Every structure is written in C-alpha cells, then in structure tokens.
C-alpha cells in the first residue's frame, strides 16, 4: 500500500468536515474569514513541513520506502508528505467553525470593552 492510498481516507474525512464548516460559516456570514484563515494556516503548515522534513531527511532521521511513494519529490520529501498538514488544517478548521470557535478578543468580536473584575 502506498502512502497516497493510505492518506486518502483521512483527507476525505477532513474535507467533509471542512465543507460542513464552510456551510456553517456561510450561514453565519463568516465565509470569507473562514477561507482566509484556513488558507493562511495551511500555507504556514505546508511551508514548515517542507522545510523541516527536508532537514530531518537530510540529517538521516527517517526516509520513505521507494516502493511506497509516488516518486514525485519536493526536495527530499515525497509530495504525499504534504497531505498530512493539509488534512490537519482542513479537519481543525472545520471542527473549530462548527464548534463555534472565533478568533480575536472579546472586544474585537463584540465591539465593547471587556470589563475587568479586578478591584
């Protein structure tokens, strides 16, 4: 079994959760923010994965069996290695959105100053 085939079910489930999150965001008027937050998070994770996996493979910490990869590489890493951060970003973004998570501070969300209970 190849890493690509092994990753597909996880990517499919993550994509499904992401789509549910997108529907939720669209209904609540936060679709553009949802997509932009996902894009920034995904781009960051992909860049970091490419950098650090290449460093770890160059150092000899691990390698992928040639029989289990597609053969397409980005530096030293097989392209399939990028499916993990992409699936993670899809899954976490969708889950966060459906659970009602919001970014920013309370003041940014409500437009009001948060009162302190410290006296």
N, C-alpha and C positions, 0 to 999 in steps of 0.2 A: 504494500500500500504506500502511495506517495504522500508527502506532506500536504500537497494541494488537496487531494481527496480527503485526507483526514481533517483538514481545516474547513472544508465546505459546509458541513452541518453547523458548525459553530458560527460561521459567517452568516449563514441563512437565518439562524435564530436571532442573532444580533441585528440583522437587517429588518427582520419582522418587528422586533421591539422598537427599533429606531423609527419605523414607519408609524407604529402606534403612537409614539411620542410626537411625531410630526403632525399627525391628525389632531392630537390633543393641543399642541402648540397653535395650530391654525385656528382651532375653535376658541382659544383664549387670546388670540391676537398677538402671539409672540413668535410667529413662524420665522421671520427674518432673523431674530435674535437666536433662535434655536439652531438654525442652519449655520449662522456665522460662528457661534460658539463651538459647534461641532467641528467646523472646518479648521478653526484655529487649534483646537485640541488635537485633532487628527494630524494636521501638518506638523505640530510640535512633536507628537509621538513618533511619527514616521521619520523625521529628521534625526531625533535622538536614537531611534532603533538602528538606522543606517550607520550612524557614527559609532555607537558603542558596540554593536555586533561586529562591525568590521574590525574594530580594535581588539575585541576579545578573540575573534577568529585568527587575526594576525599573530596574537600572542600564543595561540595554540590551546586555548581553554576548551574549545569544542570545534566540531566540524559536522557537516551533514553528509550522510552517505550518498554517493553519486547516484546510486540506483533509486533513491527515494526523492530526488528533486527534479524539477523540470529542465534544469541546465541553464536557465536564464539567471544571471547574477548581476547584482549591483555592487560593484567592488568585489568583496569576497563572499557576501551573503547571497543566498538564493532569494529570488523575488518572493517566494512563498512566505518567507520570514516576515514580510510586511503585513500579512493577513492578520497576525495576532494583534498588533496595535490598532489596526483598522477595526477589527471586530470588537475589541475592547472599547474603543471610542463610540462605536455605534450602540453597543449594549448599555454602556453607562449613561450616554446622553439620553437615550430613550427612557431608561429607567428613572433617571433624575427628573425628566419632564413629567412623566406620568405620576410620580410621587409628589408632584407639586413643588419641587425644588426651584428656588430662584437665586440668582446671583446678586451681588451687591449688598449694600447695607439696608437696614430698615428705612432709613431716611431717604435713600435713593428710590426705594420701592413705593413709599407712601407719600413722599414729598414733605413729610413732617419731621421735626427734630425729635429724636428719641430722648425721653426724659430719664435722667439718672435717679436711682433710688438711694444713692449715697447722700447722706446729710452730714 
